[in-house]
Amino acid sequence: MKKIISVIVLSLCCTMVINTATAGGKKTKSTVFQGEVKYAIKYSGDIDPQKLAQMPTESTYKVMGNKRKTTMNVGFPLHIIYDGDSCKLIQLIDYPGQQMAIVRDKAYFDEAREGVVYSYTPTNDTKTICGYVCNGYKITVTNTEEEESREVGVAYTSTELVAGTAGNFFELPGLEGFPMYIQTTSANGTSTTSEVVSINTKAKINLADYLIPSTFKILSDEEIEQLFGGGGSDDEDDF
């Protein structure tokens, strides 16, 4: 599972991915869900206390259909846009005196996930989260090169909130519906659980929230390499 660590590390600019296919599912004239969705994040297992103290306990996303955006403070504002309609991940680094944008498209993720297959098995279990009935799935990751599979966790999704697989192209490619609850366990036994705790449908969400502002410079691959040194390790990921 080469390069998958690089994708995750670079995507959050040296912070940890906590949560959450084929892009662009069929578009309809039905109302597109939009609002702010807040997750609570919990951890368990043998985690270094200093590292645990730096890990986030909540995250908030602006959602408009298959588009999602979150903002975090890593010493400066970092905005991460997940555009499922175009299958692009955009990072807006608002560093003092230097505004930079990193754009990754479907081809990048296809290469990064070469030899990695995600599969989801319905559990027939349901959870009601913030008033939405969510269907459960077991998450399995397979390393096709080594012919090894491991069940890594469970997810509960709402197709009433957002249908299709497009919005999950980055973290859980191919998963149907909007992830309302995700629990994953790493190979070393540490566990992360993210669950939606509030949905604000009155929040103001604009299409412009998902665009790159004109003041941001889009970095080339060479500039990204110079800035981040490749974005992570090339070692195998022990899923």
Backbone torsions as a table, in degrees:
resi	resn	phi	psi	omega
1	MET	NA	59.1	-176.6
2	LYS	-69.2	149.3	173.6
3	LYS	72.5	-8.8	-177.9
4	ILE	-65.5	-33.9	176.5
5	ILE	-64.2	-40.7	179.9
6	SER	-60.6	-40.9	179.6
7	VAL	-61.0	-47.2	-175.5
8	ILE	-69.2	-45.8	-177.9
9	VAL	-63.0	-47.6	-178.0
10	LEU	-67.4	-34.1	-176.1
11	SER	-61.3	-31.3	-179.9
12	LEU	-110.5	14.2	174.7
13	CYS	51.2	59.3	175.8
14	CYS	74.2	16.3	168.9
15	THR	-111.1	175.4	-171.0
16	MET	-98.9	134.5	173.6
17	VAL	-72.2	130.5	-176.3
18	ILE	-108.3	-50.0	-171.8
19	ASN	-85.6	-129.5	174.0
20	THR	-66.7	NA	NA
21	ALA	NA	-176.0	-179.9
22	THR	-86.8	130.8	-173.5
23	ALA	-85.2	158.9	165.7
24	GLY	78.6	31.9	-177.0
25	GLY	-40.8	178.3	-175.8
26	LYS	-63.2	135.5	178.1
27	LYS	-94.0	140.3	178.5
28	THR	-127.0	176.8	179.5
29	LYS	-90.8	7.0	179.9
30	SER	-69.6	159.7	-178.6
31	THR	-64.0	132.8	178.9
32	VAL	-89.9	128.1	178.6
33	PHE	-65.0	139.1	171.3
34	GLN	-147.1	144.7	-178.8
35	GLY	164.9	-179.6	176.5
36	GLU	-101.3	128.6	-177.9
37	VAL	-116.9	122.8	-177.4
38	LYS	-108.8	131.8	177.4
39	TYR	-107.9	144.0	165.8
40	ALA	-99.7	139.2	-175.2
41	ILE	-122.2	130.9	179.7
42	LYS	-129.1	153.7	-177.9
43	TYR	-131.1	152.2	174.5
44	SER	-148.1	161.3	-179.5
45	GLY	106.9	-172.8	-176.2
46	ASP	-84.3	89.8	-179.2
47	ILE	-118.0	134.5	179.5
48	ASP	-56.7	128.1	-176.2
49	PRO	-56.8	-38.2	179.6
50	GLN	-66.2	-40.4	177.8
51	LYS	-67.6	-41.1	-179.2
52	LEU	-61.6	-37.5	-178.9
53	ALA	-64.7	-23.0	-178.3
54	GLN	-94.4	-7.4	-176.5
55	MET	-84.4	140.0	-176.0
56	PRO	-68.8	149.2	178.0
57	THR	-109.8	-0.8	175.8
58	GLU	-158.2	159.5	175.0
59	SER	-150.3	148.2	-179.0
60	THR	-127.1	132.6	-179.7
61	TYR	-117.3	139.0	165.7
62	LYS	-88.4	124.2	-174.1
63	VAL	-120.0	132.5	171.2
64	MET	-138.5	95.0	-176.6
65	GLY	61.0	-121.6	-178.5
66	ASN	-87.1	7.2	179.9
67	LYS	-106.0	135.3	-179.9
68	ARG	-138.2	144.8	179.9
69	LYS	-143.0	133.8	175.1
70	THR	-129.2	153.2	178.9
71	THR	-126.8	135.5	177.1
72	MET	-137.3	159.2	179.1
73	ASN	-104.8	116.2	178.6
74	VAL	-118.5	37.3	-172.2
75	GLY	99.6	-15.4	175.2
76	PHE	-160.6	160.4	-178.9
77	PRO	-67.4	132.0	175.0
78	LEU	-125.0	118.5	179.3
79	HIS	-106.1	132.4	179.1
80	ILE	-122.1	121.9	-178.6
81	ILE	-109.8	125.3	175.0
82	TYR	-107.1	103.6	-177.2
83	ASP	-102.0	95.2	-178.5
84	GLY	-70.1	-22.9	179.6
85	ASP	-68.7	-36.1	178.6
86	SER	-106.5	-1.9	-177.0
87	CYS	54.5	52.6	177.5
88	LYS	-126.3	143.7	171.5
89	LEU	-111.9	124.9	-176.7
90	ILE	-119.2	127.4	176.3
91	GLN	-112.0	124.0	178.7
92	LEU	-107.8	110.0	-176.9
93	ILE	-99.8	106.5	-175.2
94	ASP	-95.4	64.2	-178.1
95	TYR	-78.5	142.2	-178.6
96	PRO	-53.2	119.6	177.8
97	GLY	82.3	-2.5	-178.1
98	GLN	-153.1	109.2	179.2
99	GLN	-103.2	120.5	-173.2
100	MET	-127.1	148.8	177.3
101	ALA	-126.4	134.7	174.5
102	ILE	-115.4	125.9	-177.9
103	VAL	-118.7	125.7	176.1
104	ARG	-121.1	133.1	-177.0
105	ASP	-110.1	-174.6	-174.4
106	LYS	-59.8	-39.4	-178.7
107	ALA	-60.9	-36.8	179.0
108	TYR	-64.3	-44.4	-179.2
109	PHE	-69.9	-36.3	177.5
110	ASP	-59.8	-42.7	179.4
111	GLU	-69.3	-42.5	-178.0
112	ALA	-63.9	-31.7	-176.8
113	ARG	-99.3	15.7	179.5
114	GLU	-58.4	127.5	-178.9
115	GLY	85.8	3.8	-178.9
116	VAL	-118.8	127.4	-180.0
117	VAL	-125.8	127.0	175.0
118	TYR	-98.1	136.5	175.6
119	SER	-136.1	152.6	-173.7
120	TYR	-132.5	122.8	-178.6
121	THR	-108.8	120.4	178.6
122	PRO	-59.4	138.3	-178.8
123	THR	-99.7	-11.3	-174.1
124	ASN	69.3	4.3	174.3
125	ASP	-89.2	153.9	175.6
126	THR	-133.8	154.3	171.2
127	LYS	-130.3	142.5	171.8
128	THR	-101.0	114.7	-175.3
129	ILE	-123.5	120.5	-179.0
130	CYS	52.5	35.4	176.5
131	GLY	88.0	-2.2	-179.5
132	TYR	-106.2	130.9	175.8
133	VAL	-79.2	124.1	-173.8
134	CYS	-116.7	138.5	179.8
135	ASN	-92.9	141.4	-176.4
136	GLY	-93.7	148.2	177.3
137	TYR	-139.9	142.5	166.9
138	LYS	-86.5	136.4	-178.2
139	ILE	-103.1	124.9	177.7
140	THR	-123.9	135.8	176.5
141	VAL	-115.5	130.8	-178.4
142	THR	-117.7	130.8	171.8
143	ASN	-93.5	103.0	-174.8
144	THR	-70.7	-23.9	179.3
145	GLU	-70.1	-40.1	-178.9
146	GLU	-99.5	-1.4	179.8
147	GLU	53.9	47.2	179.1
148	GLU	-124.2	139.6	177.7
149	SER	-127.2	150.7	176.7
150	ARG	-145.6	132.7	173.8
151	GLU	-76.7	118.2	-172.1
152	VAL	-103.1	-8.8	179.0
153	GLY	160.8	-162.8	-179.6
154	VAL	-134.7	156.7	176.0
155	ALA	-140.3	148.1	172.9
156	TYR	-123.0	127.7	-175.3
157	THR	-126.4	156.5	176.9
158	SER	-114.0	119.9	173.9
159	THR	-86.6	-11.4	175.6
160	GLU	-74.2	-36.9	179.9
161	LEU	-71.7	-56.6	176.2
162	VAL	-144.5	124.6	-179.9
163	ALA	-93.5	168.6	176.0
164	GLY	84.2	-179.4	-176.0
165	THR	-110.0	-9.4	-168.3
166	ALA	-59.1	-39.5	-175.7
167	GLY	-69.0	-14.0	-176.4
168	ASN	-101.7	22.1	-173.2
169	PHE	-62.0	-26.1	-173.7
170	PHE	-91.2	-59.4	-170.7
171	GLU	-87.3	-40.3	-179.1
172	LEU	-132.4	71.1	-173.3
173	PRO	-60.9	128.3	177.5
174	GLY	92.6	-5.5	-179.9
175	LEU	-75.1	134.4	-177.5
176	GLU	-84.8	130.8	173.6
177	GLY	93.3	178.0	-179.1
178	PHE	-90.2	124.7	-178.4
179	PRO	-68.1	118.1	179.0
180	MET	-104.7	-21.6	179.6
181	TYR	-150.5	128.4	177.3
182	ILE	-136.2	125.8	175.0
183	GLN	-125.8	121.3	180.0
184	THR	-128.5	149.0	178.8
185	THR	-125.1	128.9	-179.7
186	SER	-78.8	171.9	-179.3
187	ALA	-62.7	-25.6	-179.5
188	ASN	-90.5	4.4	172.8
189	GLY	96.6	-5.8	178.0
190	THR	-76.7	144.8	-173.7
191	SER	-124.7	144.0	176.1
192	THR	-128.0	132.1	178.7
193	THR	-124.9	126.8	175.9
194	SER	-120.8	129.2	-178.9
195	GLU	-138.2	136.8	177.7
196	VAL	-67.7	129.6	-179.8
197	VAL	-115.8	-15.3	176.1
198	SER	-158.1	148.3	176.8
199	ILE	-132.8	119.8	-179.5
200	ASN	-108.8	100.6	-177.8
201	THR	-81.7	-4.7	179.7
202	LYS	-96.2	-3.5	179.1
203	ALA	-64.6	143.8	179.9
204	LYS	-79.4	116.7	179.1
205	ILE	-121.6	127.9	-179.7
206	ASN	-122.4	149.6	178.1
207	LEU	-58.3	-30.5	-180.0
208	ALA	-63.1	-20.8	178.9
209	ASP	-62.5	-21.2	-174.5
210	TYR	-106.1	11.1	179.4
211	LEU	-104.7	158.8	177.3
212	ILE	-84.8	118.0	179.2
213	PRO	-60.1	149.9	-177.0
214	SER	-63.9	-19.2	-178.8
215	THR	-81.5	-8.0	-178.6
216	PHE	-95.4	135.8	176.6
217	LYS	-91.5	127.0	176.6
218	ILE	-79.5	120.3	-176.4
219	LEU	-79.7	142.3	174.0
220	SER	-80.1	168.6	177.7
221	ASP	-59.9	-37.8	179.3
222	GLU	-65.1	-40.8	179.4
223	GLU	-69.0	-35.9	176.3
224	ILE	-64.5	-42.1	178.9
225	GLU	-60.2	-43.8	179.9
226	GLN	-66.5	-37.4	-174.9
227	LEU	-77.0	-41.0	-174.0
228	PHE	-113.6	-2.1	-179.9
229	GLY	64.6	32.6	177.3
230	GLY	99.2	-12.6	172.6
231	GLY	86.2	3.3	178.8
232	GLY	152.1	-170.9	-176.0
233	SER	-84.0	150.9	174.6
234	ASP	-98.1	8.0	179.9
235	ASP	-70.4	163.8	178.2
236	GLU	-66.7	143.3	176.5
237	ASP	-92.4	118.6	179.9
238	ASP	-85.3	83.1	-174.6
239	PHE	-63.0	NA	NA
